[in-house]
Amino acid sequence: MDLYPAIDLRGGKVVQLVQGDFDRESVHADDPVEVAQAFVASGAPWIHMVDLDAARTGEAHNRELIAAVCAAVDVPVQAGGGVRSVDSARELADVGVSRVVMGTAAVEDPSLVERVAATQPVALGLDVRGREVSIKGWTEGSGLDIADALDRLSSSGASAVVVTQIKGEGLLEGPDTDGLAELLRLTDLDVIASGGVGEIAHLVELASIEEAGRRLAGAIVGTAIYEKRVDVHDAVSMLSVIADGRAS
């Protein structure tokens, strides 16, 4: 299981939202490039970025900062937020993003994912409150159950699904292990967990989930890193030890 340190952008700054609420924002840093370089220096195999402004409006407010991060690090960058057209996905790829995350657009138009996935790697971004998928930067409910969403998108060509349990986002109280185990049963896509991790022990829990011989492909961690509850180097080392133990 890979660690994906998160860099969420709003107004050009690195922030985190509590339970997806734009009025409950913590600003963690002014320079996302510096943050990304520190993550990579600590061994992070991926960087996960979200343009929160674009997620709400569909406009690419922080594209230059995402491009700057891609140019400054030598690990793949996964990025999303407001990717609602073939052109916006291609623009992210053009600035160096290795895999785009499509959320609202994927839910509203699965055929769009197919068109994007035909030319570049795509991860589905399914943000849920309980079981209902939320859209437009977590501001609206879609009325769609997570199982139904995955079924609709099963032939989209996406290579992974990022699932954020909004109720636990930013609270550091632990991930939704039961829900994630169900997802491993519901889809053949790589599943990347997001939301709730507050300590190293939570990552151990995630790495231990197994269903039908499958395990999580990754875990996105933001607030716990910025609040120094999870050290990136320690987390990457621990996950490596777990993986090596299974391989031996």
C-alpha positions in Angstrom: 0.0 0.0 0.0 1.5 3.3 -1.1 1.3 6.5 1.0 -0.1 9.6 -0.9 0.7 12.8 1.1 -2.0 15.3 0.2 -1.7 18.9 -0.9 -5.1 20.5 -1.1 -5.0 24.0 -2.7 -7.3 26.9 -2.1 -6.4 30.5 -3.0 -2.9 29.3 -3.7 -2.3 28.0 -0.2 -2.0 24.5 1.2 -5.2 23.9 3.2 -7.3 21.2 4.8 -11.1 21.2 5.2 -12.8 19.6 8.1 -15.6 17.2 6.9 -15.5 19.0 3.5 -16.7 22.3 4.9 -15.2 25.3 3.2 -16.0 27.4 6.2 -13.8 25.1 8.4 -10.5 25.5 6.7 -7.0 25.2 8.2 -4.1 26.8 6.3 -1.0 24.7 6.6 1.5 26.3 4.2 2.0 29.1 1.7 4.3 27.2 -0.7 3.0 23.9 -2.1 6.3 23.3 -4.0 8.3 23.4 -0.8 5.7 21.1 0.9 5.9 18.6 -2.0 9.7 18.5 -2.1 9.7 17.8 1.7 7.3 14.9 1.2 9.5 13.4 -1.6 12.7 13.9 0.5 11.0 11.8 3.2 10.3 9.0 0.7 6.8 9.6 -0.5 6.2 7.5 -3.7 3.3 9.8 -4.8 2.0 13.3 -4.3 -1.8 13.7 -4.3 -3.1 17.2 -5.1 -6.6 18.7 -5.2 -7.6 22.1 -6.6 -10.4 22.9 -4.1 -11.3 26.1 -5.9 -11.8 24.3 -9.2 -13.7 21.5 -7.5 -16.4 24.1 -6.6 -16.4 26.2 -9.7 -14.9 24.0 -12.5 -12.3 26.8 -13.2 -8.6 25.9 -13.0 -7.6 28.4 -10.3 -4.4 26.6 -9.1 -3.2 25.0 -12.3 0.2 26.9 -12.3 0.9 25.7 -8.8 0.2 22.1 -9.8 2.5 22.5 -12.7 5.2 23.9 -10.5 4.9 20.9 -8.1 5.1 18.5 -11.1 8.3 20.2 -12.3 9.9 20.2 -8.9 9.5 16.5 -7.9 10.6 13.2 -9.4 7.6 11.1 -8.2 4.3 10.8 -9.9 1.6 13.4 -9.1 -2.1 12.5 -9.0 -4.3 15.6 -9.2 -8.0 16.5 -9.4 -10.5 19.1 -8.7 -12.7 20.5 -11.4 -11.7 18.0 -14.1 -14.9 18.2 -16.0 -13.8 18.0 -19.7 -11.4 16.2 -22.0 -9.5 19.5 -22.3 -9.1 20.1 -18.6 -7.8 16.6 -18.1 -5.4 17.0 -21.0 -4.2 20.4 -19.6 -3.2 18.6 -16.3 -1.4 15.9 -18.2 0.4 18.6 -20.2 1.8 20.1 -17.0 3.1 16.8 -15.8 0.2 15.2 -13.8 0.6 11.4 -14.1 -3.0 10.5 -13.2 -6.1 12.8 -13.2 -8.8 12.3 -10.6 -12.4 12.8 -12.0 -15.2 13.2 -9.5 -18.3 15.3 -10.4 -17.8 14.7 -14.1 -17.5 11.0 -13.6 -20.7 10.8 -11.7 -22.6 13.0 -14.1 -21.2 11.7 -17.4 -19.4 8.3 -17.3 -18.8 8.5 -21.0 -16.5 11.5 -20.3 -14.3 9.2 -18.2 -14.1 6.8 -21.1 -12.9 9.5 -23.5 -10.3 10.8 -21.1 -9.1 7.3 -20.1 -8.5 6.5 -23.8 -5.6 8.9 -23.8 -4.3 9.2 -20.2 -4.6 7.5 -16.8 -7.7 8.3 -14.7 -8.7 7.7 -11.2 -12.3 8.0 -10.2 -12.8 10.4 -7.2 -15.9 9.3 -5.3 -16.5 11.3 -2.2 -19.2 9.9 0.1 -21.2 11.0 3.1 -22.1 7.6 4.5 -22.9 5.8 1.2 -24.2 8.7 -0.9 -21.7 10.1 -3.4 -21.3 13.9 -3.2 -20.4 16.2 -6.0 -19.1 19.7 -6.8 -16.5 20.0 -4.1 -18.6 18.1 -1.5 -21.3 20.8 -1.6 -24.1 18.7 -3.2 -25.5 15.2 -2.9 -25.8 13.1 -6.1 -28.5 10.8 -4.8 -26.3 7.9 -5.9 -25.1 5.1 -3.7 -21.4 4.2 -3.9 -22.2 0.7 -5.1 -24.4 2.0 -7.9 -21.7 4.6 -8.9 -19.1 2.0 -9.2 -21.4 -0.2 -11.2 -22.1 2.6 -13.6 -18.4 3.3 -14.0 -17.2 -0.3 -14.2 -16.3 -0.1 -17.9 -15.1 3.5 -17.9 -11.4 2.6 -18.4 -10.3 4.2 -15.1 -7.4 2.5 -13.4 -8.2 3.4 -9.8 -10.8 4.8 -7.5 -10.1 7.3 -4.7 -12.8 7.1 -2.0 -13.1 9.8 0.6 -15.4 9.3 3.5 -16.3 13.0 4.1 -17.7 12.4 7.6 -14.2 11.4 8.8 -12.2 14.0 6.7 -10.0 16.1 8.9 -11.2 14.5 12.2 -8.3 12.1 12.6 -10.6 9.5 14.3 -9.8 6.6 12.0 -10.7 5.4 8.5 -13.9 3.7 7.4 -12.4 0.2 7.3 -15.7 -1.6 6.9 -16.6 0.6 3.9 -13.3 0.2 2.3 -13.4 -3.6 2.7 -16.8 -3.5 0.9 -15.3 -1.5 -1.9 -12.6 -4.1 -2.5 -15.5 -6.6 -3.0 -17.4 -4.2 -5.3 -14.8 -3.2 -7.8 -11.7 -4.6 -9.5 -10.1 -1.1 -9.7 -7.2 -0.2 -7.4 -8.8 1.3 -4.3 -7.1 4.3 -2.6 -8.5 5.3 0.8 -8.9 8.9 1.9 -10.1 10.5 5.1 -9.8 9.8 8.8 -6.2 8.8 9.2 -4.9 10.3 12.4 -1.9 8.1 13.4 0.4 5.5 12.1 -1.8 2.8 13.7 -4.6 3.8 11.3 -2.3 3.1 8.3 -1.5 -0.3 9.7 -5.3 -1.0 9.9 -5.7 0.1 6.2 -2.7 -2.0 5.1 -4.3 -5.0 6.9 -7.6 -4.9 5.1 -8.0 -7.9 2.7 -11.0 -9.0 0.7 -11.0 -11.8 -1.9 -7.2 -11.7 -2.0 -7.2 -7.9 -2.6 -5.7 -5.1 -0.6 -5.8 -1.3 -0.8 -3.5 0.2 -3.3 -2.9 3.4 -1.3 -3.9 5.8 1.4 -4.1 9.6 1.2 -3.1 11.4 4.3 -3.3 15.2 4.8 -4.2 16.7 8.2 -2.4 14.1 10.3 0.9 14.9 8.4 0.5 18.6 8.8 -0.4 18.3 12.5 2.7 16.1 12.9 0.7 13.1 14.0 2.1 11.0 11.1 5.6 11.4 9.9 6.0 10.7 6.2 9.3 8.9 6.5 8.1 6.7 9.3 4.9 5.9 7.5 6.6 5.0 4.2 9.1 2.8 6.1 6.4 1.1 8.1 4.4 0.3 4.9 7.5 -1.0 3.2 8.2 -3.4 6.2 4.6 -4.7 6.0 4.9 -5.2 2.2 8.3 -7.0 2.6 6.9 -9.2 5.3 4.1 -10.4 3.0 6.5 -11.0 0.1 8.8 -13.2 2.2 
